[in-house]
Amino acid sequence: MPFADVALHVLATVVDRPTDDLALIDAGSKTFSSDQTAKGVRALAADGRDLSVRAANEEHGYVRGADVHQLRIGDRLRFVPAHVCTVINLANDVCVLDAHDRVSAQWPIDARGKTQ
């Protein structure tokens, strides 16, 4: 599916740049879950840049790719998760954005954690 058709993004902030080829974001396995593609990707940058979440601990995602050198601490990035179902199940609510990227609504996830 083209990225323009993706209905859900995870918004994350760059919190560290420990090396030239690595950025840490404030979204880890508690956001993306442990699901990943066959190539080990948990999420891809929604803007098409070569940035992917390749590993995660509970609170932080490890972003790699050719465009990591462009990132600065405080940058906000949108990611397309590898598996949306678990992302939603881990969230209490989601923000709905209008055409100008402003929050127009906040929807609770009524079924959060209801898997049995």
Secondary structure, DSSP 8 states (H G I E B T S, - for coil): --GGG----EEEEEEEEEETTEEEES--HHHH-S---TTS-SEEETTSSS-EEEEE-SS-EEEESTTGGG--TT-EEEEEES-HHHHHHT-SEEEEE-TTS-EEEEEE-TTTT---
